[in-house]
Amino acid sequence: RWAGFDVVHFGNAPAPEAATSATDRVGHPEAARAALAALGCPKAESLTAFEPSPLTMASVTVGGDFASCSRLSGGAATDEGD
């Protein structure tokens, strides 16, 4: 558990992505936006792609622009549990 989120899986995307994004899987786009906010990615895009039986409410793909996300680029930690 980190910053109020459970990480249920991590791995590599099928191909490199240029931009970091979060995808809402259940019709609650605020979950995807909250994940991006926790990672310090203010410019990242939030999408919705429904899945019939999702394992998570949202998923995040970290792209080549990860340095623009303060929590991914060595920025100061501010949330609980750091």
N, CA, C and O atoms as a Maestro MAE file, in Angstrom:
{
 s_m_m2io_version
 :::
 2.0.0
}

f_m_ct {
 s_m_title
 :::
 protein
 m_atom[328] {
  # First column is atom index #
  i_m_mmod_type
  r_m_x_coord
  r_m_y_coord
  r_m_z_coord
  i_m_residue_number
  s_m_chain_name
  s_m_pdb_residue_name
  s_m_pdb_atom_name
  i_m_atomic_number
  :::
  1 25 0.860 -1.166 0.000 1 A "ARG " " N  " 7
  2 3 0.000 0.000 0.000 1 A "ARG " " CA " 6
  3 2 0.904 1.225 0.000 1 A "ARG " " C  " 6
  4 15 1.808 1.347 0.827 1 A "ARG " " O  " 8
  5 25 0.650 2.121 -0.930 2 A "TRP " " N  " 7
  6 3 1.431 3.345 -1.027 2 A "TRP " " CA " 6
  7 2 0.493 4.495 -1.336 2 A "TRP " " C  " 6
  8 15 -0.269 4.434 -2.302 2 A "TRP " " O  " 8
  9 25 0.540 5.539 -0.531 3 A "ALA " " N  " 7
  10 3 -0.273 6.737 -0.743 3 A "ALA " " CA " 6
  11 2 -1.750 6.406 -0.915 3 A "ALA " " C  " 6
  12 15 -2.462 7.088 -1.652 3 A "ALA " " O  " 8
  13 25 -2.217 5.344 -0.225 4 A "GLY " " N  " 7
  14 3 -3.624 4.972 -0.305 4 A "GLY " " CA " 6
  15 2 -3.987 4.074 -1.468 4 A "GLY " " C  " 6
  16 15 -5.166 3.813 -1.704 4 A "GLY " " O  " 8
  17 25 -2.992 3.596 -2.197 5 A "PHE " " N  " 7
  18 3 -3.240 2.742 -3.360 5 A "PHE " " CA " 6
  19 2 -2.628 1.370 -3.140 5 A "PHE " " C  " 6
  20 15 -1.568 1.245 -2.527 5 A "PHE " " O  " 8
  21 25 -3.295 0.352 -3.637 6 A "ASP " " N  " 7
  22 3 -2.745 -0.996 -3.637 6 A "ASP " " CA " 6
  23 2 -2.205 -1.284 -5.025 6 A "ASP " " C  " 6
  24 15 -2.905 -1.102 -6.021 6 A "ASP " " O  " 8
  25 25 -0.962 -1.734 -5.089 7 A "VAL " " N  " 7
  26 3 -0.369 -2.135 -6.366 7 A "VAL " " CA " 6
  27 2 -0.606 -3.634 -6.486 7 A "VAL " " C  " 6
  28 15 -0.045 -4.417 -5.720 7 A "VAL " " O  " 8
  29 25 -1.427 -4.030 -7.436 8 A "VAL " " N  " 7
  30 3 -1.767 -5.443 -7.576 8 A "VAL " " CA " 6
  31 2 -0.959 -6.136 -8.666 8 A "VAL " " C  " 6
  32 15 -0.922 -7.365 -8.725 8 A "VAL " " O  " 8
  33 25 -0.320 -5.363 -9.521 9 A "HIS " " N  " 7
  34 3 0.517 -5.941 -10.578 9 A "HIS " " CA " 6
  35 2 1.429 -4.857 -11.119 9 A "HIS " " C  " 6
  36 15 1.050 -3.689 -11.193 9 A "HIS " " O  " 8
  37 25 2.616 -5.249 -11.491 10 A "PHE " " N  " 7
  38 3 3.470 -4.332 -12.233 10 A "PHE " " CA " 6
  39 2 4.270 -5.143 -13.231 10 A "PHE " " C  " 6
  40 15 4.551 -6.322 -13.016 10 A "PHE " " O  " 8
  41 25 4.625 -4.509 -14.303 11 A "GLY " " N  " 7
  42 3 5.372 -5.182 -15.359 11 A "GLY " " CA " 6
  43 2 5.604 -4.213 -16.494 11 A "GLY " " C  " 6
  44 15 5.460 -3.000 -16.337 11 A "GLY " " O  " 8
  45 25 5.961 -4.756 -17.625 12 A "ASN " " N  " 7
  46 3 6.239 -3.929 -18.797 12 A "ASN " " CA " 6
  47 2 5.048 -3.898 -19.735 12 A "ASN " " C  " 6
  48 15 4.322 -4.881 -19.877 12 A "ASN " " O  " 8
  49 25 4.862 -2.759 -20.368 13 A "ALA " " N  " 7
  50 3 3.828 -2.624 -21.398 13 A "ALA " " CA " 6
  51 2 4.281 -3.406 -22.627 13 A "ALA " " C  " 6
  52 15 5.472 -3.677 -22.781 13 A "ALA " " O  " 8
  53 25 3.347 -3.770 -23.499 14 A "PRO " " N  " 7
  54 3 3.716 -4.513 -24.707 14 A "PRO " " CA " 6
  55 2 4.725 -3.767 -25.581 14 A "PRO " " C  " 6
  56 15 5.535 -4.389 -26.267 14 A "PRO " " O  " 8
  57 25 4.674 -2.446 -25.554 15 A "ALA " " N  " 7
  58 3 5.600 -1.620 -26.329 15 A "ALA " " CA " 6
  59 2 5.833 -0.328 -25.551 15 A "ALA " " C  " 6
  60 15 4.988 0.071 -24.750 15 A "ALA " " O  " 8
  61 25 6.966 0.327 -25.777 16 A "PRO " " N  " 7
  62 3 7.212 1.594 -25.087 16 A "PRO " " CA " 6
  63 2 6.129 2.626 -25.396 16 A "PRO " " C  " 6
  64 15 5.634 2.714 -26.520 16 A "PRO " " O  " 8
  65 25 5.779 3.391 -24.387 17 A "GLU " " N  " 7
  66 3 4.808 4.475 -24.535 17 A "GLU " " CA " 6
  67 2 5.545 5.795 -24.356 17 A "GLU " " C  " 6
  68 15 6.415 5.909 -23.492 17 A "GLU " " O  " 8
  69 25 5.209 6.775 -25.155 18 A "ALA " " N  " 7
  70 3 5.851 8.086 -25.042 18 A "ALA " " CA " 6
  71 2 5.358 8.847 -23.822 18 A "ALA " " C  " 6
  72 15 6.129 9.556 -23.175 18 A "ALA " " O  " 8
  73 25 4.072 8.702 -23.507 19 A "ALA " " N  " 7
  74 3 3.464 9.510 -22.451 19 A "ALA " " CA " 6
  75 2 2.874 8.649 -21.340 19 A "ALA " " C  " 6
  76 15 2.331 7.573 -21.592 19 A "ALA " " O  " 8
  77 25 2.988 9.131 -20.126 20 A "THR " " N  " 7
  78 3 2.373 8.493 -18.970 20 A "THR " " CA " 6
  79 2 0.873 8.745 -19.012 20 A "THR " " C  " 6
  80 15 0.428 9.840 -19.354 20 A "THR " " O  " 8
  81 25 0.095 7.719 -18.660 21 A "SER " " N  " 7
  82 3 -1.359 7.867 -18.646 21 A "SER " " CA " 6
  83 2 -1.949 6.929 -17.601 21 A "SER " " C  " 6
  84 15 -1.288 5.999 -17.136 21 A "SER " " O  " 8
  85 25 -3.185 7.184 -17.245 22 A "ALA " " N  " 7
  86 3 -3.930 6.298 -16.352 22 A "ALA " " CA " 6
  87 2 -5.254 5.986 -17.017 22 A "ALA " " C  " 6
  88 15 -5.864 6.845 -17.653 22 A "ALA " " O  " 8
  89 25 -5.693 4.742 -16.863 23 A "THR " " N  " 7
  90 3 -6.935 4.296 -17.482 23 A "THR " " CA " 6
  91 2 -7.919 3.843 -16.421 23 A "THR " " C  " 6
  92 15 -7.628 2.957 -15.617 23 A "THR " " O  " 8
  93 25 -9.077 4.461 -16.430 24 A "ASP " " N  " 7
  94 3 -10.197 4.082 -15.568 24 A "ASP " " CA " 6
  95 2 -10.812 2.824 -16.168 24 A "ASP " " C  " 6
  96 15 -11.126 2.802 -17.358 24 A "ASP " " O  " 8
  97 25 -10.991 1.778 -15.367 25 A "ARG " " N  " 7
  98 3 -11.526 0.505 -15.861 25 A "ARG " " CA " 6
  99 2 -12.984 0.267 -15.489 25 A "ARG " " C  " 6
  100 15 -13.615 -0.642 -16.028 25 A "ARG " " O  " 8
  101 25 -13.534 1.078 -14.567 26 A "VAL " " N  " 7
  102 3 -14.860 0.775 -14.018 26 A "VAL " " CA " 6
  103 2 -15.869 1.919 -14.080 26 A "VAL " " C  " 6
  104 15 -16.955 1.804 -13.513 26 A "VAL " " O  " 8
  105 25 -15.540 3.004 -14.747 27 A "GLY " " N  " 7
  106 3 -16.470 4.125 -14.819 27 A "GLY " " CA " 6
  107 2 -16.317 5.131 -13.705 27 A "GLY " " C  " 6
  108 15 -17.245 5.889 -13.422 27 A "GLY " " O  " 8
  109 25 -15.155 5.152 -13.064 28 A "HIS " " N  " 7
  110 3 -14.846 6.129 -12.019 28 A "HIS " " CA " 6
  111 2 -13.548 6.835 -12.400 28 A "HIS " " C  " 6
  112 15 -12.490 6.518 -11.856 28 A "HIS " " O  " 8
  113 25 -13.619 7.786 -13.326 29 A "PRO " " N  " 7
  114 3 -12.394 8.438 -13.800 29 A "PRO " " CA " 6
  115 2 -11.601 9.136 -12.703 29 A "PRO " " C  " 6
  116 15 -10.405 9.383 -12.860 29 A "PRO " " O  " 8
  117 25 -12.260 9.455 -11.597 30 A "GLU " " N  " 7
  118 3 -11.532 10.094 -10.505 30 A "GLU " " CA " 6
  119 2 -10.457 9.173 -9.935 30 A "GLU " " C  " 6
  120 15 -9.457 9.663 -9.410 30 A "GLU " " O  " 8
  121 25 -10.633 7.860 -10.020 31 A "ALA " " N  " 7
  122 3 -9.615 6.920 -9.542 31 A "ALA " " CA " 6
  123 2 -8.351 7.024 -10.388 31 A "ALA " " C  " 6
  124 15 -7.243 7.017 -9.851 31 A "ALA " " O  " 8
  125 25 -8.506 7.120 -11.689 32 A "ALA " " N  " 7
  126 3 -7.352 7.265 -12.580 32 A "ALA " " CA " 6
  127 2 -6.661 8.603 -12.330 32 A "ALA " " C  " 6
  128 15 -5.433 8.668 -12.281 32 A "ALA " " O  " 8
  129 25 -7.438 9.663 -12.175 33 A "ARG " " N  " 7
  130 3 -6.852 10.984 -11.920 33 A "ARG " " CA " 6
  131 2 -6.137 11.014 -10.571 33 A "ARG " " C  " 6
  132 15 -5.093 11.653 -10.436 33 A "ARG " " O  " 8
  133 25 -6.692 10.328 -9.574 34 A "ALA " " N  " 7
  134 3 -6.062 10.285 -8.252 34 A "ALA " " CA " 6
  135 2 -4.725 9.554 -8.307 34 A "ALA " " C  " 6
  136 15 -3.772 9.957 -7.641 34 A "ALA " " O  " 8
  137 25 -4.648 8.491 -9.088 35 A "ALA " " N  " 7
  138 3 -3.384 7.766 -9.234 35 A "ALA " " CA " 6
  139 2 -2.329 8.663 -9.869 35 A "ALA " " C  " 6
  140 15 -1.180 8.681 -9.428 35 A "ALA " " O  " 8
  141 25 -2.712 9.401 -10.895 36 A "LEU " " N  " 7
  142 3 -1.764 10.317 -11.539 36 A "LEU " " CA " 6
  143 2 -1.334 11.420 -10.579 36 A "LEU " " C  " 6
  144 15 -0.165 11.806 -10.558 36 A "LEU " " O  " 8
  145 25 -2.267 11.923 -9.792 37 A "ALA " " N  " 7
  146 3 -1.929 12.965 -8.820 37 A "ALA " " CA " 6
  147 2 -0.949 12.433 -7.777 37 A "ALA " " C  " 6
  148 15 -0.014 13.136 -7.393 37 A "ALA " " O  " 8
  149 25 -1.152 11.202 -7.318 38 A "ALA " " N  " 7
  150 3 -0.259 10.608 -6.325 38 A "ALA " " CA " 6
  151 2 1.151 10.432 -6.874 38 A "ALA " " C  " 6
  152 15 2.124 10.492 -6.122 38 A "ALA " " O  " 8
  153 25 1.263 10.218 -8.169 39 A "LEU " " N  " 7
  154 3 2.573 10.075 -8.810 39 A "LEU " " CA " 6
  155 2 3.167 11.422 -9.203 39 A "LEU " " C  " 6
  156 15 4.300 11.489 -9.678 39 A "LEU " " O  " 8
  157 25 2.411 12.485 -9.007 40 A "GLY " " N  " 7
  158 3 2.898 13.817 -9.351 40 A "GLY " " CA " 6
  159 2 2.971 14.056 -10.841 40 A "GLY " " C  " 6
  160 15 3.907 14.689 -11.329 40 A "GLY " " O  " 8
  161 25 1.974 13.547 -11.574 41 A "CYS " " N  " 7
  162 3 1.937 13.666 -13.038 41 A "CYS " " CA " 6
  163 2 0.805 14.602 -13.457 41 A "CYS " " C  " 6
  164 15 -0.226 14.128 -13.933 41 A "CYS " " O  " 8
  165 25 0.966 15.918 -13.294 42 A "PRO " " N  " 7
  166 3 -0.138 16.839 -13.559 42 A "PRO " " CA " 6
  167 2 -0.540 16.942 -15.023 42 A "PRO " " C  " 6
  168 15 -1.674 17.318 -15.321 42 A "PRO " " O  " 8
  169 25 0.355 16.619 -15.935 43 A "LYS " " N  " 7
  170 3 0.052 16.769 -17.360 43 A "LYS " " CA " 6
  171 2 -0.364 15.457 -18.023 43 A "LYS " " C  " 6
  172 15 -0.702 15.446 -19.207 43 A "LYS " " O  " 8
  173 25 -0.343 14.360 -17.281 44 A "ALA " " N  " 7
  174 3 -0.662 13.054 -17.865 44 A "ALA " " CA " 6
  175 2 -2.146 12.944 -18.188 44 A "ALA " " C  " 6
  176 15 -2.990 13.552 -17.529 44 A "ALA " " O  " 8
  177 25 -2.442 12.162 -19.206 45 A "GLU " " N  " 7
  178 3 -3.818 11.980 -19.673 45 A "GLU " " CA " 6
  179 2 -4.522 10.878 -18.884 45 A "GLU " " C  " 6
  180 15 -3.919 9.866 -18.527 45 A "GLU " " O  " 8
  181 25 -5.802 11.097 -18.622 46 A "SER " " N  " 7
  182 3 -6.658 10.113 -17.972 46 A "SER " " CA " 6
  183 2 -7.683 9.635 -18.998 46 A "SER " " C  " 6
  184 15 -8.360 10.446 -19.632 46 A "SER " " O  " 8
  185 25 -7.794 8.327 -19.158 47 A "LEU " " N  " 7
  186 3 -8.682 7.719 -20.147 47 A "LEU " " CA " 6
  187 2 -9.692 6.815 -19.452 47 A "LEU " " C  " 6
  188 15 -9.533 6.498 -18.273 47 A "LEU " " O  " 8
  189 25 -10.722 6.402 -20.168 48 A "THR " " N  " 7
  190 3 -11.660 5.393 -19.674 48 A "THR " " CA " 6
  191 2 -11.746 4.276 -20.694 48 A "THR " " C  " 6
  192 15 -11.955 4.520 -21.882 48 A "THR " " O  " 8
  193 25 -11.583 3.045 -20.223 49 A "ALA " " N  " 7
  194 3 -11.716 1.853 -21.064 49 A "ALA " " CA " 6
  195 2 -12.335 0.772 -20.188 49 A "ALA " " C  " 6
  196 15 -11.637 0.116 -19.415 49 A "ALA " " O  " 8
  197 25 -13.635 0.590 -20.311 50 A "PHE " " N  " 7
  198 3 -14.341 -0.376 -19.474 50 A "PHE " " CA " 6
  199 2 -13.877 -1.798 -19.747 50 A "PHE " " C  " 6
  200 15 -13.585 -2.171 -20.884 50 A "PHE " " O  " 8
  201 25 -13.815 -2.581 -18.676 51 A "GLU " " N  " 7
  202 3 -13.530 -4.006 -18.769 51 A "GLU " " CA " 6
  203 2 -14.638 -4.735 -18.026 51 A "GLU " " C  " 6
  204 15 -15.098 -4.248 -16.993 51 A "GLU " " O  " 8
  205 25 -15.082 -5.890 -18.519 52 A "PRO " " N  " 7
  206 3 -16.195 -6.592 -17.879 52 A "PRO " " CA " 6
  207 2 -15.891 -7.081 -16.465 52 A "PRO " " C  " 6
  208 15 -16.765 -7.023 -15.600 52 A "PRO " " O  " 8
  209 25 -14.693 -7.555 -16.213 53 A "SER " " N  " 7
  210 3 -14.315 -8.046 -14.881 53 A "SER " " CA " 6
  211 2 -12.917 -7.539 -14.543 53 A "SER " " C  " 6
  212 15 -11.963 -8.318 -14.520 53 A "SER " " O  " 8
  213 25 -12.791 -6.250 -14.284 54 A "PRO " " N  " 7
  214 3 -11.451 -5.696 -14.056 54 A "PRO " " CA " 6
  215 2 -10.861 -6.141 -12.726 54 A "PRO " " C  " 6
  216 15 -11.585 -6.357 -11.754 54 A "PRO " " O  " 8
  217 25 -9.549 -6.275 -12.694 55 A "LEU " " N  " 7
  218 3 -8.851 -6.585 -11.454 55 A "LEU " " CA " 6
  219 2 -8.608 -5.324 -10.634 55 A "LEU " " C  " 6
  220 15 -8.398 -5.392 -9.423 55 A "LEU " " O  " 8
  221 25 -8.639 -4.179 -11.298 56 A "THR " " N  " 7
  222 3 -8.379 -2.911 -10.630 56 A "THR " " CA " 6
  223 2 -9.358 -1.850 -11.113 56 A "THR " " C  " 6
  224 15 -9.977 -1.996 -12.167 56 A "THR " " O  " 8
  225 25 -9.490 -0.793 -10.340 57 A "MET " " N  " 7
  226 3 -10.325 0.334 -10.760 57 A "MET " " CA " 6
  227 2 -9.628 1.151 -11.836 57 A "MET " " C  " 6
  228 15 -10.276 1.716 -12.717 57 A "MET " " O  " 8
  229 25 -8.304 1.210 -11.758 58 A "ALA " " N  " 7
  230 3 -7.536 2.007 -12.711 58 A "ALA " " CA " 6
  231 2 -6.168 1.373 -12.898 58 A "ALA " " C  " 6
  232 15 -5.673 0.656 -12.029 58 A "ALA " " O  " 8
  233 25 -5.572 1.648 -14.039 59 A "SER " " N  " 7
  234 3 -4.202 1.206 -14.279 59 A "SER " " CA " 6
  235 2 -3.399 2.384 -14.799 59 A "SER " " C  " 6
  236 15 -3.930 3.281 -15.454 59 A "SER " " O  " 8
  237 25 -2.109 2.366 -14.493 60 A "VAL " " N  " 7
  238 3 -1.208 3.440 -14.900 60 A "VAL " " CA " 6
  239 2 -0.145 2.864 -15.815 60 A "VAL " " C  " 6
  240 15 0.425 1.810 -15.534 60 A "VAL " " O  " 8
  241 25 0.116 3.555 -16.904 61 A "THR " " N  " 7
  242 3 1.216 3.215 -17.797 61 A "THR " " CA " 6
  243 2 2.225 4.352 -17.703 61 A "THR " " C  " 6
  244 15 1.909 5.504 -18.000 61 A "THR " " O  " 8
  245 25 3.436 4.018 -17.288 62 A "VAL " " N  " 7
  246 3 4.487 5.020 -17.172 62 A "VAL " " CA " 6
  247 2 5.195 5.121 -18.512 62 A "VAL " " C  " 6
  248 15 5.715 4.133 -19.031 62 A "VAL " " O  " 8
  249 25 5.210 6.314 -19.058 63 A "GLY " " N  " 7
  250 3 5.801 6.537 -20.368 63 A "GLY " " CA " 6
  251 2 7.185 7.153 -20.297 63 A "GLY " " C  " 6
  252 15 7.737 7.369 -19.218 63 A "GLY " " O  " 8
  253 25 7.722 7.427 -21.452 64 A "GLY " " N  " 7
  254 3 9.042 8.018 -21.560 64 A "GLY " " CA " 6
  255 2 9.145 9.401 -20.941 64 A "GLY " " C  " 6
  256 15 10.245 9.899 -20.703 64 A "GLY " " O  " 8
  257 25 8.012 10.014 -20.682 65 A "ASP " " N  " 7
  258 3 7.989 11.343 -20.061 65 A "ASP " " CA " 6
  259 2 7.973 11.276 -18.534 65 A "ASP " " C  " 6
  260 15 7.604 12.250 -17.878 65 A "ASP " " O  " 8
  261 25 8.369 10.136 -17.964 66 A "PHE " " N  " 7
  262 3 8.257 9.937 -16.520 66 A "PHE " " CA " 6
  263 2 8.961 11.021 -15.706 66 A "PHE " " C  " 6
  264 15 8.588 11.264 -14.558 66 A "PHE " " O  " 8
  265 25 9.961 11.668 -16.274 67 A "ALA " " N  " 7
  266 3 10.667 12.720 -15.539 67 A "ALA " " CA " 6
  267 2 9.760 13.913 -15.243 67 A "ALA " " C  " 6
  268 15 10.067 14.718 -14.363 67 A "ALA " " O  " 8
  269 25 8.645 14.036 -15.969 68 A "SER " " N  " 7
  270 3 7.705 15.130 -15.698 68 A "SER " " CA " 6
  271 2 6.802 14.819 -14.507 68 A "SER " " C  " 6
  272 15 6.036 15.678 -14.071 68 A "SER " " O  " 8
  273 25 6.885 13.606 -13.981 69 A "CYS " " N  " 7
  274 3 6.111 13.187 -12.806 69 A "CYS " " CA " 6
  275 2 7.012 13.314 -11.580 69 A "CYS " " C  " 6
  276 15 7.981 12.567 -11.442 69 A "CYS " " O  " 8
  277 25 6.702 14.240 -10.706 70 A "SER " " N  " 7
  278 3 7.595 14.547 -9.593 70 A "SER " " CA " 6
  279 2 7.898 13.351 -8.701 70 A "SER " " C  " 6
  280 15 9.008 13.247 -8.178 70 A "SER " " O  " 8
  281 25 6.956 12.458 -8.516 71 A "ARG " " N  " 7
  282 3 7.187 11.304 -7.641 71 A "ARG " " CA " 6
  283 2 7.949 10.186 -8.338 71 A "ARG " " C  " 6
  284 15 8.428 9.268 -7.673 71 A "ARG " " O  " 8
  285 25 8.073 10.240 -9.656 72 A "LEU " " N  " 7
  286 3 8.809 9.222 -10.405 72 A "LEU " " CA " 6
  287 2 10.215 9.679 -10.758 72 A "LEU " " C  " 6
  288 15 11.048 8.875 -11.177 72 A "LEU " " O  " 8
  289 25 10.477 10.959 -10.592 73 A "SER " " N  " 7
  290 3 11.764 11.504 -11.014 73 A "SER " " CA " 6
  291 2 12.636 11.924 -9.835 73 A "SER " " C  " 6
  292 15 13.543 12.743 -9.984 73 A "SER " " O  " 8
  293 25 12.355 11.359 -8.668 74 A "GLY " " N  " 7
  294 3 13.164 11.676 -7.502 74 A "GLY " " CA " 6
  295 2 12.723 12.920 -6.767 74 A "GLY " " C  " 6
  296 15 13.478 13.468 -5.963 74 A "GLY " " O  " 8
  297 25 11.497 13.378 -7.034 75 A "GLY " " N  " 7
  298 3 10.965 14.552 -6.339 75 A "GLY " " CA " 6
  299 2 10.756 14.258 -4.865 75 A "GLY " " C  " 6
  300 15 10.768 13.099 -4.449 75 A "GLY " " O  " 8
  301 25 10.570 15.274 -4.099 76 A "ALA " " N  " 7
  302 3 10.390 15.124 -2.657 76 A "ALA " " CA " 6
  303 2 9.121 14.350 -2.343 76 A "ALA " " C  " 6
  304 15 8.073 14.599 -2.940 76 A "ALA " " O  " 8
  305 25 9.210 13.421 -1.415 77 A "ALA " " N  " 7
  306 3 8.053 12.636 -0.977 77 A "ALA " " CA " 6
  307 2 7.246 13.462 0.014 77 A "ALA " " C  " 6
  308 15 7.801 14.079 0.923 77 A "ALA " " O  " 8
  309 25 5.933 13.467 -0.172 78 A "THR " " N  " 7
  310 3 5.095 14.246 0.738 78 A "THR " " CA " 6
  311 2 3.936 13.454 1.301 78 A "THR " " C  " 6
  312 15 3.330 13.889 2.281 78 A "THR " " O  " 8
  313 25 3.599 12.307 0.725 79 A "ASP " " N  " 7
  314 3 2.445 11.536 1.196 79 A "ASP " " CA " 6
  315 2 2.840 10.618 2.335 79 A "ASP " " C  " 6
  316 15 4.016 10.307 2.522 79 A "ASP " " O  " 8
  317 25 1.845 10.190 3.095 80 A "GLU " " N  " 7
  318 3 2.075 9.267 4.190 80 A "GLU " " CA " 6
  319 2 2.669 7.966 3.671 80 A "GLU " " C  " 6
  320 15 2.444 7.589 2.521 80 A "GLU " " O  " 8
  321 25 3.414 7.296 4.507 81 A "GLY " " N  " 7
  322 3 3.969 6.006 4.143 81 A "GLY " " CA " 6
  323 2 5.265 6.099 3.368 81 A "GLY " " C  " 6
  324 15 5.772 5.080 2.899 81 A "GLY " " O  " 8
  325 25 5.813 7.291 3.219 82 A "ASP " " N  " 7
  326 3 7.077 7.427 2.495 82 A "ASP " " CA " 6
  327 2 8.230 7.206 3.437 82 A "ASP " " C  " 6
  328 15 9.387 7.277 3.024 82 A "ASP " " O  " 8
  :::
 }
 m_bond[327] {
  # First column is bond index #
  i_m_from
  i_m_to
  i_m_order
  :::
  1 1 2 1
  2 2 3 1
  3 3 4 2
  4 3 5 1
  5 5 6 1
  6 6 7 1
  7 7 8 2
  8 7 9 1
  9 9 10 1
  10 10 11 1
  11 11 12 2
  12 11 13 1
  13 13 14 1
  14 14 15 1
  15 15 16 2
  16 15 17 1
  17 17 18 1
  18 18 19 1
  19 19 20 2
  20 19 21 1
  21 21 22 1
  22 22 23 1
  23 23 24 2
  24 23 25 1
  25 25 26 1
  26 26 27 1
  27 27 28 2
  28 27 29 1
  29 29 30 1
  30 30 31 1
  31 31 32 2
  32 31 33 1
  33 33 34 1
  34 34 35 1
  35 35 36 2
  36 35 37 1
  37 37 38 1
  38 38 39 1
  39 39 40 2
  40 39 41 1
  41 41 42 1
  42 42 43 1
  43 43 44 2
  44 43 45 1
  45 45 46 1
  46 46 47 1
  47 47 48 2
  48 47 49 1
  49 49 50 1
  50 50 51 1
  51 51 52 2
  52 51 53 1
  53 53 54 1
  54 54 55 1
  55 55 56 2
  56 55 57 1
  57 57 58 1
  58 58 59 1
  59 59 60 2
  60 59 61 1
  61 61 62 1
  62 62 63 1
  63 63 64 2
  64 63 65 1
  65 65 66 1
  66 66 67 1
  67 67 68 2
  68 67 69 1
  69 69 70 1
  70 70 71 1
  71 71 72 2
  72 71 73 1
  73 73 74 1
  74 74 75 1
  75 75 76 2
  76 75 77 1
  77 77 78 1
  78 78 79 1
  79 79 80 2
  80 79 81 1
  81 81 82 1
  82 82 83 1
  83 83 84 2
  84 83 85 1
  85 85 86 1
  86 86 87 1
  87 87 88 2
  88 87 89 1
  89 89 90 1
  90 90 91 1
  91 91 92 2
  92 91 93 1
  93 93 94 1
  94 94 95 1
  95 95 96 2
  96 95 97 1
  97 97 98 1
  98 98 99 1
  99 99 100 2
  100 99 101 1
  101 101 102 1
  102 102 103 1
  103 103 104 2
  104 103 105 1
  105 105 106 1
  106 106 107 1
  107 107 108 2
  108 107 109 1
  109 109 110 1
  110 110 111 1
  111 111 112 2
  112 111 113 1
  113 113 114 1
  114 114 115 1
  115 115 116 2
  116 115 117 1
  117 117 118 1
  118 118 119 1
  119 119 120 2
  120 119 121 1
  121 121 122 1
  122 122 123 1
  123 123 124 2
  124 123 125 1
  125 125 126 1
  126 126 127 1
  127 127 128 2
  128 127 129 1
  129 129 130 1
  130 130 131 1
  131 131 132 2
  132 131 133 1
  133 133 134 1
  134 134 135 1
  135 135 136 2
  136 135 137 1
  137 137 138 1
  138 138 139 1
  139 139 140 2
  140 139 141 1
  141 141 142 1
  142 142 143 1
  143 143 144 2
  144 143 145 1
  145 145 146 1
  146 146 147 1
  147 147 148 2
  148 147 149 1
  149 149 150 1
  150 150 151 1
  151 151 152 2
  152 151 153 1
  153 153 154 1
  154 154 155 1
  155 155 156 2
  156 155 157 1
  157 157 158 1
  158 158 159 1
  159 159 160 2
  160 159 161 1
  161 161 162 1
  162 162 163 1
  163 163 164 2
  164 163 165 1
  165 165 166 1
  166 166 167 1
  167 167 168 2
  168 167 169 1
  169 169 170 1
  170 170 171 1
  171 171 172 2
  172 171 173 1
  173 173 174 1
  174 174 175 1
  175 175 176 2
  176 175 177 1
  177 177 178 1
  178 178 179 1
  179 179 180 2
  180 179 181 1
  181 181 182 1
  182 182 183 1
  183 183 184 2
  184 183 185 1
  185 185 186 1
  186 186 187 1
  187 187 188 2
  188 187 189 1
  189 189 190 1
  190 190 191 1
  191 191 192 2
  192 191 193 1
  193 193 194 1
  194 194 195 1
  195 195 196 2
  196 195 197 1
  197 197 198 1
  198 198 199 1
  199 199 200 2
  200 199 201 1
  201 201 202 1
  202 202 203 1
  203 203 204 2
  204 203 205 1
  205 205 206 1
  206 206 207 1
  207 207 208 2
  208 207 209 1
  209 209 210 1
  210 210 211 1
  211 211 212 2
  212 211 213 1
  213 213 214 1
  214 214 215 1
  215 215 216 2
  216 215 217 1
  217 217 218 1
  218 218 219 1
  219 219 220 2
  220 219 221 1
  221 221 222 1
  222 222 223 1
  223 223 224 2
  224 223 225 1
  225 225 226 1
  226 226 227 1
  227 227 228 2
  228 227 229 1
  229 229 230 1
  230 230 231 1
  231 231 232 2
  232 231 233 1
  233 233 234 1
  234 234 235 1
  235 235 236 2
  236 235 237 1
  237 237 238 1
  238 238 239 1
  239 239 240 2
  240 239 241 1
  241 241 242 1
  242 242 243 1
  243 243 244 2
  244 243 245 1
  245 245 246 1
  246 246 247 1
  247 247 248 2
  248 247 249 1
  249 249 250 1
  250 250 251 1
  251 251 252 2
  252 251 253 1
  253 253 254 1
  254 254 255 1
  255 255 256 2
  256 255 257 1
  257 257 258 1
  258 258 259 1
  259 259 260 2
  260 259 261 1
  261 261 262 1
  262 262 263 1
  263 263 264 2
  264 263 265 1
  265 265 266 1
  266 266 267 1
  267 267 268 2
  268 267 269 1
  269 269 270 1
  270 270 271 1
  271 271 272 2
  272 271 273 1
  273 273 274 1
  274 274 275 1
  275 275 276 2
  276 275 277 1
  277 277 278 1
  278 278 279 1
  279 279 280 2
  280 279 281 1
  281 281 282 1
  282 282 283 1
  283 283 284 2
  284 283 285 1
  285 285 286 1
  286 286 287 1
  287 287 288 2
  288 287 289 1
  289 289 290 1
  290 290 291 1
  291 291 292 2
  292 291 293 1
  293 293 294 1
  294 294 295 1
  295 295 296 2
  296 295 297 1
  297 297 298 1
  298 298 299 1
  299 299 300 2
  300 299 301 1
  301 301 302 1
  302 302 303 1
  303 303 304 2
  304 303 305 1
  305 305 306 1
  306 306 307 1
  307 307 308 2
  308 307 309 1
  309 309 310 1
  310 310 311 1
  311 311 312 2
  312 311 313 1
  313 313 314 1
  314 314 315 1
  315 315 316 2
  316 315 317 1
  317 317 318 1
  318 318 319 1
  319 319 320 2
  320 319 321 1
  321 321 322 1
  322 322 323 1
  323 323 324 2
  324 323 325 1
  325 325 326 1
  326 326 327 1
  327 327 328 2
  :::
 }
}
